[in-house]
């Protein structure tokens, strides 16, 4: 797997990066590897794989449903690493694991990072890991295993803190479109003031916008002043609720990339 998260290309109209999120272990336990290959072959530049957790408080109803189903199917961190290792030589785009800190600590943080490295994982997003704890206890371990780490910012995050979180992040900075849970229909996608503020800051990382993107129009709106967009709930909804999810998922990614 490619451990380098793609940076924005130069030019008048650089390509905007598409990052697809899904929860490991849905719709069936063994579908994870097929979905990974499907995302890559459909043209996405990177992907996030959610590690199922019993109390996903930052997620909306669709992704909560996905966590519940994945756990019911028997998905574990150990199983996910096994699946990733089985296809790591076939995957050329960055794979990022996203989840909550408690299961990672139960697994053992350094052991988890070692397994990420051996499984071809490029980086981590752990929204409930405080930055101070990250700096004090975990940053050097991530460096040891050549793993990126991404922090999230919101419209309410001050410029000073955005710059601080950007300085701690590598790979990209995850800019939440609005202060809401994932998949919230009321997410404000084209927050001009917020997106302009992000674009004006001297950030070292590309900015990827997430939460609430459901269509090519949404994607184009949020990426006017950002480097890419992250789609999760709309894609997970296809995996959960469409019998012919493979064709529907491919068509969906193609529709965004068209």
DRENFI-950030 format. One line per field, with one value per residue: residue number from 0; x, y, z of N, C-alpha, C in turn. Coordinates in pm, 1 decimal. Layout:
REM residues N
loti = NUM,...
nX = X,...
nY = Y,...
nZ = Z,...
caX = X,...
caY = Y,...
caZ = Z,...
cX = X,...
cY = Y,...
cZ = Z,...
END
This chain:
REM residues 258
loti = 0,1,2,3,4,5,6,7,8,9,10,11,12,13,14,15,16,17,18,19,20,21,22,23,24,25,26,27,28,29,30,31,32,33,34,35,36,37,38,39,40,41,42,43,44,45,46,47,48,49,50,51,52,53,54,55,56,57,58,59,60,61,62,63,64,65,66,67,68,69,70,71,72,73,74,75,76,77,78,79,80,81,82,83,84,85,86,87,88,89,90,91,92,93,94,95,96,97,98,99,100,101,102,103,104,105,106,107,108,109,110,111,112,113,114,115,116,117,118,119,120,121,122,123,124,125,126,127,128,129,130,131,132,133,134,135,136,137,138,139,140,141,142,143,144,145,146,147,148,149,150,151,152,153,154,155,156,157,158,159,160,161,162,163,164,165,166,167,168,169,170,171,172,173,174,175,176,177,178,179,180,181,182,183,184,185,186,187,188,189,190,191,192,193,194,195,196,197,198,199,200,201,202,203,204,205,206,207,208,209,210,211,212,213,214,215,216,217,218,219,220,221,222,223,224,225,226,227,228,229,230,231,232,233,234,235,236,237,238,239,240,241,242,243,244,245,246,247,248,249,250,251,252,253,254,255,256,257
nX = 83.7,34.8,209.2,212.5,21.9,-162.4,-47.6,-166.7,-175.3,11.8,-95.8,-345.3,-606.4,-604.4,-640.0,-903.3,-900.5,-1055.6,-1180.2,-1291.6,-1494.3,-1565.0,-1721.5,-1552.3,-1633.3,-1895.3,-2131.3,-2131.0,-1911.3,-1679.3,-1667.0,-1502.6,-1244.6,-1315.5,-1458.9,-1257.9,-1093.3,-1276.2,-1320.9,-1070.0,-1043.1,-1246.2,-1167.6,-1118.9,-891.6,-794.8,-870.9,-1072.7,-1102.3,-1335.6,-1308.3,-1504.0,-1701.4,-1851.5,-1970.8,-2007.5,-1997.3,-1959.7,-2070.6,-2335.1,-2674.2,-2664.3,-2395.7,-2361.6,-2539.2,-2395.9,-2164.8,-2282.0,-2383.8,-2144.6,-2006.0,-2183.6,-2151.0,-1906.0,-1669.2,-1342.2,-1051.2,-827.1,-917.6,-959.1,-695.8,-589.9,-741.0,-654.0,-380.7,-397.8,-442.4,-263.4,-59.3,-193.6,-310.7,-280.5,-339.1,-357.4,-446.3,-635.6,-692.6,-974.7,-1110.9,-1203.9,-1034.8,-1034.1,-1061.6,-819.0,-628.0,-682.5,-592.5,-330.5,-118.9,133.4,162.5,-60.2,14.1,235.9,112.5,-44.0,157.8,260.6,43.4,7.4,-111.7,-156.1,-206.9,-366.8,-682.9,-807.1,-1049.2,-1111.4,-875.3,-690.6,-501.1,-283.5,-226.6,-156.9,80.9,242.4,248.6,218.9,305.1,574.3,578.2,414.2,572.6,787.1,679.8,622.3,373.7,106.5,-85.4,-399.4,-570.6,-889.8,-1072.0,-1315.7,-1584.1,-1593.0,-1341.6,-1061.8,-835.6,-576.4,-576.9,-634.6,-397.6,-223.6,-321.9,-284.4,-7.7,53.2,-57.4,-17.0,-4.7,-290.1,-525.4,-825.8,-1114.6,-1407.7,-1725.2,-1935.9,-2051.4,-2152.1,-2291.3,-2173.7,-2316.5,-2528.9,-2818.6,-2847.5,-2603.8,-2389.2,-2271.5,-2142.7,-1986.9,-1888.4,-1731.8,-1587.9,-1452.3,-1303.6,-1146.8,-992.6,-853.1,-697.3,-509.2,-170.2,-120.0,40.4,-45.0,-253.0,-603.2,-885.9,-1229.8,-1501.6,-1807.5,-2139.6,-2136.0,-2291.2,-2319.4,-2201.3,-2230.1,-2228.3,-1965.9,-1813.4,-1878.6,-1766.6,-1500.9,-1408.6,-1240.3,-1076.7,-864.0,-968.6,-1236.8,-1425.1,-1619.3,-1857.4,-2106.2,-2301.5,-2192.4,-2167.9,-2435.3,-2522.4,-2392.4,-2522.9,-2796.7,-2864.9,-2935.4,-2795.1,-2530.3,-2266.6,-2256.7,-2399.2,-2232.6,-1998.1,-2102.8,-2175.5,-1928.8,-1810.3,-1985.5,-1919.2,-1656.8,-1678.9
nY = -119.8,231.8,460.4,731.2,1013.4,1173.4,1484.6,1813.2,1880.5,2106.2,2395.6,2566.9,2471.0,2254.6,1904.1,1791.3,1604.6,1295.5,1135.5,844.3,716.5,420.6,180.0,-85.4,-429.1,-438.8,-479.0,-747.2,-951.0,-1032.1,-859.3,-641.1,-629.2,-640.2,-403.6,-215.3,-258.0,-191.5,83.1,187.0,111.5,255.8,516.4,689.9,887.8,826.6,652.4,612.2,389.0,285.2,181.1,-38.4,49.2,36.7,262.2,505.5,814.1,1051.4,1011.6,1003.4,866.5,676.7,587.4,501.0,286.9,128.8,69.2,-84.9,-305.4,-407.8,-488.6,-683.0,-860.0,-957.1,-815.0,-714.5,-536.6,-695.5,-872.4,-692.8,-604.6,-844.9,-877.5,-651.3,-707.2,-918.6,-810.1,-608.0,-568.5,-517.6,-273.0,60.9,320.1,560.5,430.8,499.3,459.9,508.1,591.9,538.9,616.5,435.4,148.3,125.0,173.4,-43.1,-244.2,-183.9,78.2,106.4,-150.0,-150.4,47.7,-77.1,-295.2,-153.8,-50.6,-288.2,-368.3,-199.8,44.8,397.6,613.5,762.6,859.0,977.8,1101.3,1153.9,1168.9,1371.3,1662.3,1738.9,1504.2,1349.5,1479.0,1438.6,1159.6,995.7,1084.4,1034.3,758.8,715.0,835.7,659.4,437.3,536.6,665.3,874.0,1130.0,1272.4,1564.6,1710.9,2003.8,2265.1,2498.2,2656.9,2652.0,2834.5,3054.1,3040.2,2790.8,2622.6,2648.0,2535.3,2267.5,2194.2,2200.0,1977.9,1775.7,1548.4,1466.7,1538.6,1800.1,1768.0,1919.5,1981.9,2031.1,2157.7,2217.3,1937.2,1602.7,1321.4,1290.8,1460.6,1617.3,1885.9,2001.3,2267.1,2320.7,2496.6,2705.6,3004.2,3197.9,3045.5,2856.0,3031.4,3144.5,2925.6,2884.7,3110.1,3086.3,3008.6,2713.2,2397.2,2156.7,1988.9,2069.0,1886.6,1858.0,1746.1,1573.1,1564.9,1567.8,1472.1,1454.1,1526.3,1798.9,1896.9,1818.4,1968.7,2224.7,2237.9,2203.2,2421.4,2598.9,2431.5,2138.8,1889.7,1646.9,1458.1,1174.6,1001.8,911.4,901.7,708.9,486.2,445.1,335.4,85.6,-30.1,-36.6,-111.1,-371.4,-439.0,-336.6,-317.8,-236.0,2.9,145.2,177.3,328.7,556.0,665.0,712.7,908.8,1125.4,1171.4,1230.3
nZ = 0.0,-52.1,134.5,129.9,159.2,-86.8,-202.5,-294.7,-641.5,-851.8,-1046.5,-1247.6,-1213.5,-997.9,-936.1,-733.0,-437.9,-366.1,-88.7,45.0,298.9,485.6,703.3,850.1,798.7,709.9,436.9,505.3,705.1,562.6,348.5,347.4,216.5,-52.6,-81.2,-32.3,-258.2,-455.5,-405.4,-469.1,-744.0,-856.0,-864.0,-646.4,-450.5,-201.8,109.4,404.0,669.7,894.1,1227.2,1397.1,1684.3,2005.5,2111.1,1935.1,1956.6,1809.5,1569.0,1325.7,1277.6,1059.2,1036.9,1296.3,1289.2,1110.4,1262.4,1463.5,1315.8,1209.0,1439.0,1527.2,1319.1,1380.4,1350.1,1436.8,1559.9,1525.7,1326.4,1117.5,1064.2,970.2,734.4,590.0,556.6,382.3,132.9,89.8,-96.9,-327.7,-310.0,-387.1,-317.7,-45.6,274.1,552.6,895.1,1097.3,1409.2,1755.5,2064.1,2283.6,2207.6,2069.7,2268.6,2431.1,2266.0,2269.0,2220.6,2084.0,1978.5,1814.7,1627.1,1514.9,1390.6,1207.9,1041.3,936.0,793.6,584.6,630.0,608.2,779.4,1073.4,1214.6,1502.1,1662.0,1934.2,2073.2,2273.6,2179.3,2346.7,2486.5,2267.5,2182.1,2406.9,2459.7,2228.6,1973.7,1899.6,1880.4,1659.9,1462.5,1465.6,1341.9,1095.7,1043.2,947.8,1116.9,1169.7,1266.6,1358.7,1266.6,1324.7,1228.9,1455.5,1562.6,1666.7,1485.9,1588.0,1717.9,1503.2,1354.0,1539.0,1556.1,1293.4,1284.6,1434.6,1285.4,1006.6,660.4,601.9,692.9,862.6,797.5,943.7,805.8,935.6,1271.1,1379.3,1401.0,1205.7,880.2,917.8,808.9,824.2,799.5,725.5,423.4,239.2,381.0,354.1,491.1,677.7,509.5,354.0,552.1,633.2,395.0,387.7,584.0,682.4,631.4,671.8,578.6,328.3,300.4,378.9,336.9,531.5,631.4,556.2,274.2,-16.1,-289.6,-627.5,-668.5,-402.2,-338.3,-520.3,-429.5,-166.1,-220.0,-355.2,-227.4,-94.7,-63.9,-105.9,-61.7,179.9,186.3,362.7,511.9,301.9,134.4,305.4,358.1,117.4,124.4,338.0,273.2,12.8,-201.4,-433.8,-382.0,-471.8,-746.1,-716.7,-543.1,-697.2,-910.8,-768.6,-676.6,-925.5,-1014.3,-853.8,-928.0,-1193.9
caX = 0.0,105.1,206.3,215.4,-106.4,-133.1,-57.8,-233.5,-89.5,15.0,-167.6,-455.7,-719.8,-553.9,-741.3,-947.9,-888.5,-1174.7,-1151.2,-1414.0,-1497.8,-1665.8,-1698.2,-1508.1,-1718.4,-2031.6,-2255.3,-2093.8,-1779.2,-1569.2,-1678.9,-1411.0,-1139.9,-1377.7,-1492.8,-1131.0,-1052.0,-1377.3,-1294.0,-949.8,-1064.2,-1346.6,-1103.5,-1089.6,-747.9,-760.7,-988.3,-1072.0,-1175.5,-1379.4,-1298.0,-1629.9,-1693.5,-1985.2,-2026.4,-1953.7,-2077.1,-1945.6,-2128.6,-2479.2,-2747.9,-2624.6,-2267.4,-2388.1,-2597.5,-2287.2,-2084.2,-2359.9,-2386.7,-2009.6,-1976.8,-2268.2,-2090.0,-1783.2,-1549.5,-1251.9,-929.2,-742.0,-971.9,-934.7,-554.9,-574.1,-796.5,-566.6,-257.0,-424.0,-449.4,-184.1,21.8,-281.3,-367.0,-179.7,-379.2,-344.4,-552.0,-630.1,-786.3,-1042.0,-1184.4,-1200.1,-909.0,-1042.1,-1022.3,-677.1,-551.6,-698.5,-506.1,-192.5,-97.3,248.1,128.9,-153.1,91.3,317.4,23.0,-77.3,272.2,271.3,-77.7,2.8,-190.6,-79.6,-225.2,-475.9,-766.4,-869.6,-1101.1,-1119.4,-742.8,-656.7,-371.5,-177.6,-191.3,-87.8,218.4,317.2,260.1,195.7,359.9,700.2,547.7,365.5,689.1,865.5,617.4,598.7,229.7,49.0,-196.1,-480.4,-663.7,-1008.5,-1107.2,-1454.8,-1600.7,-1573.9,-1201.2,-993.2,-721.1,-459.0,-584.0,-622.7,-254.8,-164.6,-360.5,-216.9,133.8,61.4,-106.1,59.6,-92.2,-389.6,-604.6,-966.9,-1200.2,-1549.0,-1799.2,-2015.6,-2047.4,-2263.2,-2247.3,-2163.0,-2441.5,-2636.3,-2877.3,-2842.1,-2466.6,-2372.6,-2159.0,-2067.1,-1967.6,-1788.7,-1639.6,-1502.6,-1364.7,-1210.2,-1053.1,-897.3,-769.2,-607.9,-409.4,-48.2,-122.6,141.1,-111.9,-374.7,-727.9,-993.4,-1356.5,-1587.5,-1940.5,-2255.6,-2122.3,-2374.6,-2331.8,-2094.7,-2251.2,-2173.2,-1820.3,-1759.3,-1897.2,-1673.8,-1361.3,-1369.3,-1129.8,-1008.5,-788.0,-1041.7,-1355.3,-1438.7,-1758.3,-1874.5,-2243.2,-2370.7,-2136.6,-2205.5,-2578.4,-2532.8,-2350.9,-2620.4,-2937.8,-2889.4,-2902.5,-2690.4,-2446.0,-2140.2,-2279.3,-2441.9,-2115.1,-1913.1,-2171.8,-2171.6,-1793.2,-1795.0,-2064.9,-1844.7,-1532.9,-1706.5
caY = 0.0,359.3,528.2,875.7,1074.5,1258.9,1629.0,1877.3,1907.9,2247.1,2426.5,2660.9,2397.7,2125.9,1802.7,1781.1,1466.2,1231.9,1041.7,769.9,647.1,318.2,106.3,-222.8,-537.6,-430.5,-536.6,-875.0,-944.8,-1050.4,-767.5,-527.2,-624.3,-609.4,-260.9,-143.3,-266.1,-118.1,226.7,218.4,96.9,353.5,645.7,770.6,903.9,774.2,600.9,595.2,270.8,300.5,65.8,-39.2,76.1,22.2,391.7,604.6,932.2,1161.0,969.8,1009.9,740.1,579.7,525.9,424.1,159.4,50.9,18.1,-190.8,-422.3,-462.8,-561.1,-802.1,-951.4,-1012.4,-739.0,-672.2,-476.3,-805.6,-921.2,-590.6,-611.1,-965.7,-848.7,-555.2,-774.4,-1011.9,-740.1,-484.0,-552.8,-478.1,-140.0,162.3,450.2,560.7,378.6,562.1,401.8,609.2,530.0,597.6,583.3,325.4,17.6,129.0,157.9,-182.6,-323.8,-141.8,178.0,75.1,-272.7,-107.9,116.5,-178.7,-369.5,-62.9,-47.2,-418.1,-388.8,-103.2,163.2,521.5,708.7,744.3,968.5,938.1,1232.9,1178.6,1174.2,1512.0,1700.2,1739.3,1363.9,1308.3,1531.5,1385.1,1014.5,912.6,1135.5,967.8,621.0,723.8,861.8,536.3,344.2,609.0,682.4,1007.9,1148.5,1386.7,1624.5,1773.7,2140.4,2299.4,2642.9,2725.9,2645.9,2962.1,3049.1,2995.9,2646.4,2557.1,2643.0,2438.3,2132.4,2170.5,2172.3,1840.9,1682.7,1525.0,1405.5,1641.8,1852.1,1733.5,2033.3,1945.3,2136.7,2230.4,2151.8,1841.7,1464.4,1281.0,1261.9,1551.8,1683.5,2030.9,2048.4,2382.3,2278.8,2606.2,2810.6,3084.8,3262.6,2939.4,2802.1,3138.0,3158.8,2814.8,2905.7,3223.9,3054.7,2944.9,2574.5,2311.8,2039.0,2006.7,2070.2,1801.7,1892.1,1630.8,1581.1,1616.3,1567.8,1363.2,1459.9,1599.3,1941.6,1920.5,1802.0,2086.1,2341.2,2242.9,2199.2,2543.6,2660.1,2327.0,2047.0,1767.6,1621.8,1326.8,1128.2,885.4,864.3,869.2,582.9,380.9,421.3,242.4,-47.5,-82.0,-39.1,-147.5,-511.5,-436.6,-229.1,-305.2,-149.8,133.7,212.0,217.3,438.6,673.6,724.7,765.5,1032.2,1232.8,1194.5,1264.9
caZ = 0.0,-60.0,265.2,110.2,130.9,-201.7,-185.9,-406.4,-754.9,-888.7,-1169.2,-1233.2,-1157.9,-950.2,-909.6,-594.2,-393.5,-308.8,19.2,77.0,427.9,515.7,827.3,824.5,845.7,655.4,493.5,566.3,767.1,467.8,234.6,362.9,114.0,-181.6,-81.1,-47.9,-398.8,-531.9,-389.1,-547.0,-888.7,-901.0,-887.1,-527.8,-426.9,-70.3,180.5,549.1,714.5,1031.3,1317.0,1472.6,1827.8,2064.3,2152.5,1842.0,1991.0,1712.9,1441.6,1309.1,1280.9,956.7,1072.5,1419.3,1244.0,1051.4,1374.3,1529.9,1228.3,1198.1,1563.3,1524.0,1221.3,1437.8,1314.9,1543.2,1508.8,1479.3,1199.6,1016.9,1024.7,889.5,602.0,522.9,517.1,271.5,3.4,95.0,-218.0,-437.9,-285.7,-418.6,-264.1,100.7,360.8,684.5,991.5,1179.1,1518.1,1888.6,2130.0,2380.3,2151.4,2033.8,2392.5,2474.2,2177.5,2296.6,2116.5,1998.4,1905.4,1710.6,1523.1,1447.4,1301.7,1097.7,951.7,867.7,713.8,475.3,666.6,592.9,887.8,1168.7,1263.6,1629.0,1702.2,2078.6,2133.8,2294.3,2122.8,2448.1,2507.2,2145.7,2186.6,2521.1,2469.9,2110.5,1848.0,1865.5,1840.1,1522.3,1377.2,1461.1,1246.9,970.3,1028.0,957.5,1211.0,1127.6,1361.6,1302.6,1305.5,1295.2,1212.7,1582.5,1603.0,1645.2,1394.9,1663.7,1740.8,1372.3,1322.5,1631.7,1515.0,1165.7,1312.9,1487.4,1183.6,884.4,559.1,572.1,803.8,840.9,832.7,952.1,736.5,1034.3,1402.0,1383.7,1386.3,1066.2,811.4,956.6,693.0,843.8,788.4,635.7,341.3,178.9,479.8,284.9,585.2,733.7,405.9,317.6,663.9,622.5,276.6,409.3,686.5,631.2,676.7,607.8,524.0,248.5,377.8,327.8,401.8,553.2,695.3,483.2,128.0,-68.5,-435.1,-696.1,-641.3,-267.9,-345.1,-588.9,-342.5,-52.9,-264.2,-425.2,-153.9,-18.7,-148.6,-131.7,18.2,241.9,182.2,448.2,535.8,176.6,84.6,400.5,337.8,3.9,170.0,433.9,235.1,-126.8,-228.6,-536.1,-331.4,-545.2,-863.2,-668.3,-486.6,-809.8,-981.2,-682.8,-683.6,-1061.3,-1026.3,-788.3,-1002.3,-1334.3
cX = 87.4,93.9,206.4,77.5,-84.7,-149.8,-122.5,-134.4,-95.0,-61.0,-283.9,-576.4,-673.7,-667.8,-775.4,-952.6,-1019.8,-1131.0,-1283.4,-1397.0,-1600.1,-1625.6,-1661.9,-1610.2,-1863.6,-2024.4,-2235.2,-1948.7,-1666.7,-1577.2,-1575.0,-1310.1,-1198.0,-1412.4,-1366.1,-1089.3,-1148.1,-1351.7,-1174.1,-978.3,-1162.8,-1290.3,-1081.2,-938.6,-702.5,-887.8,-963.9,-1155.0,-1207.3,-1365.6,-1421.5,-1609.0,-1836.0,-2050.0,-1971.7,-2026.3,-2068.7,-2013.4,-2280.1,-2541.0,-2699.9,-2494.5,-2277.5,-2447.0,-2489.3,-2197.4,-2154.7,-2360.9,-2249.3,-1971.7,-2058.7,-2210.6,-1960.6,-1656.1,-1474.3,-1131.0,-836.3,-787.5,-944.2,-789.2,-528.9,-625.4,-704.9,-437.9,-277.8,-424.8,-353.2,-99.8,-60.5,-326.4,-257.6,-216.8,-373.0,-469.5,-531.1,-731.1,-842.7,-1121.0,-1166.3,-1081.9,-919.3,-1005.5,-874.2,-590.3,-564.1,-608.7,-358.9,-147.0,20.1,223.9,34.9,-77.5,179.0,232.0,-21.2,33.9,283.0,152.4,-90.8,-79.2,-101.1,-90.6,-347.8,-552.9,-836.9,-923.9,-1102.6,-984.4,-702.3,-517.8,-256.9,-131.3,-113.0,58.7,302.8,347.6,265.9,266.2,486.1,678.1,499.4,480.4,772.3,811.3,572.4,450.4,191.3,-57.2,-267.0,-572.2,-779.4,-1022.3,-1251.3,-1465.8,-1578.0,-1428.4,-1132.2,-877.0,-597.7,-459.0,-577.2,-475.0,-182.4,-195.3,-297.9,-70.3,154.0,24.5,-1.8,-31.3,-195.9,-454.1,-751.7,-1052.3,-1346.4,-1631.8,-1883.5,-2011.7,-2169.3,-2204.9,-2240.7,-2300.5,-2556.2,-2687.1,-2869.4,-2699.4,-2458.8,-2249.1,-2076.8,-2061.9,-1852.8,-1685.2,-1537.6,-1402.9,-1261.6,-1104.0,-947.1,-799.7,-666.4,-495.9,-287.5,-34.8,-18.4,76.7,-223.4,-497.1,-831.7,-1119.8,-1443.3,-1715.8,-2042.2,-2246.0,-2195.4,-2375.6,-2211.5,-2107.3,-2195.4,-2020.7,-1755.8,-1767.9,-1789.0,-1528.3,-1320.0,-1246.8,-1055.0,-946.4,-861.1,-1160.1,-1360.5,-1586.4,-1769.4,-2016.3,-2313.8,-2322.0,-2176.7,-2353.7,-2602.8,-2499.0,-2455.9,-2754.7,-2966.6,-2845.0,-2788.2,-2588.4,-2317.8,-2156.3,-2314.6,-2321.6,-2020.5,-1973.9,-2163.5,-2035.0,-1768.0,-1869.4,-1994.7,-1721.7,-1556.7,-1671.5
cY = 125.2,431.3,680.0,928.1,1179.1,1406.2,1688.6,1904.8,2055.6,2269.5,2518.2,2593.4,2260.0,2030.3,1798.7,1633.8,1416.9,1124.6,975.5,697.4,533.9,246.8,-38.0,-323.2,-529.9,-439.1,-675.7,-865.4,-946.3,-956.8,-655.6,-518.0,-590.8,-460.9,-176.8,-141.7,-189.1,33.0,267.5,216.9,198.9,494.6,734.8,775.8,847.4,722.6,598.8,472.5,287.5,171.3,64.4,-25.7,78.7,155.0,504.7,738.5,1044.9,1131.2,978.8,872.5,635.3,510.1,453.8,287.6,68.6,-9.2,-100.5,-318.7,-488.3,-542.7,-689.5,-906.9,-1013.8,-938.9,-695.3,-603.2,-584.2,-856.2,-821.0,-593.3,-733.1,-943.5,-754.7,-621.9,-863.3,-943.6,-622.4,-462.7,-510.0,-332.5,-33.8,301.5,445.1,508.6,436.5,492.4,512.9,539.1,604.6,540.2,459.7,188.8,11.5,109.4,15.5,-275.4,-301.3,-47.8,143.1,-52.3,-241.0,-41.2,18.9,-257.2,-282.8,-63.6,-175.8,-445.8,-290.0,20.7,287.3,613.8,679.4,874.0,916.8,1065.4,1259.6,1165.8,1320.8,1544.6,1696.7,1597.3,1309.7,1351.4,1459.6,1235.7,937.4,958.0,1060.2,823.2,619.1,748.0,734.9,440.0,413.4,625.0,830.0,1010.8,1278.6,1433.0,1690.3,1916.1,2166.0,2449.7,2722.1,2726.7,2778.0,2944.3,2995.1,2844.8,2568.7,2542.0,2542.1,2294.7,2095.5,2135.0,2031.0,1736.4,1659.9,1451.1,1503.7,1688.6,1828.4,1849.8,1990.4,2061.7,2221.0,2152.9,2062.0,1701.9,1431.2,1253.7,1353.2,1627.6,1834.9,2086.0,2161.9,2356.9,2395.6,2724.7,2899.3,3144.8,3161.6,2888.8,2906.1,3156.5,3048.7,2838.5,3015.9,3194.6,2985.4,2800.5,2491.7,2191.7,2076.3,2000.2,1984.3,1833.4,1767.1,1666.7,1643.1,1617.2,1445.8,1354.1,1532.5,1749.1,1979.3,1918.9,1924.4,2211.2,2350.0,2246.3,2320.8,2606.8,2559.1,2227.6,1917.8,1752.9,1477.7,1290.1,1000.5,834.5,823.2,736.2,466.6,345.3,324.0,100.4,-111.7,-115.6,-71.7,-291.3,-520.2,-327.5,-211.1,-210.9,-8.0,213.0,260.8,336.5,567.7,742.7,783.7,898.4,1151.1,1271.5,1243.4,1410.7
cZ = 0.0,73.4,252.5,74.3,23.0,-170.6,-309.1,-518.2,-789.1,-1017.9,-1141.9,-1169.4,-1112.1,-918.5,-761.7,-553.8,-331.3,-210.5,58.4,210.0,424.2,643.8,795.1,876.4,803.7,503.5,554.2,613.6,664.1,346.9,237.2,249.3,-23.6,-192.0,-97.8,-194.5,-488.4,-524.9,-473.3,-696.7,-943.5,-911.9,-766.6,-504.8,-293.0,-3.1,330.0,582.9,861.9,1109.0,1406.6,1623.0,1882.3,2102.0,2064.5,1852.2,1887.6,1579.7,1442.8,1298.5,1180.9,995.7,1206.8,1384.7,1186.2,1159.2,1440.2,1446.5,1221.0,1322.7,1570.5,1429.6,1272.1,1401.5,1440.2,1479.4,1454.4,1343.1,1088.1,970.9,936.6,746.4,523.3,474.1,395.4,135.4,-5.3,-30.5,-339.4,-427.1,-297.7,-366.3,-110.8,171.8,500.3,774.6,1078.2,1289.3,1648.2,1966.2,2220.8,2321.9,2114.1,2158.1,2446.8,2392.4,2212.7,2186.7,2026.0,1918.4,1789.6,1594.9,1445.3,1347.6,1183.4,994.1,870.3,776.1,598.4,503.4,661.6,713.2,970.9,1187.2,1388.0,1692.4,1852.1,2149.2,2149.5,2239.3,2223.9,2476.7,2388.0,2149.8,2291.9,2507.5,2337.9,1983.5,1805.9,1822.4,1695.1,1425.1,1358.0,1355.8,1117.5,940.4,1038.4,1067.8,1176.0,1239.6,1286.3,1353.7,1261.6,1272.5,1341.6,1629.4,1569.5,1547.8,1465.4,1683.8,1609.5,1335.5,1411.6,1587.9,1380.4,1188.7,1365.7,1383.1,1075.7,787.4,512.6,701.3,770.3,890.7,828.0,896.7,831.2,1164.7,1418.1,1384.5,1238.3,1007.5,845.9,834.7,703.2,836.5,686.8,551.6,291.3,274.1,429.8,379.7,638.6,629.2,361.5,426.7,659.5,508.3,298.1,509.2,625.7,681.2,602.5,538.1,426.7,338.6,306.7,408.1,414.3,625.5,598.4,332.4,71.2,-221.0,-494.9,-671.8,-504.1,-271.5,-410.4,-502.2,-235.3,-96.2,-346.1,-360.4,-66.8,-116.7,-181.0,-39.4,65.8,243.2,264.0,452.2,407.8,120.2,174.9,384.2,222.4,49.0,260.8,370.9,88.8,-150.4,-329.7,-501.4,-411.7,-664.1,-819.5,-614.4,-596.1,-881.9,-899.8,-690.3,-821.3,-1077.2,-961.4,-871.7,-1144.1,-1363.3
END
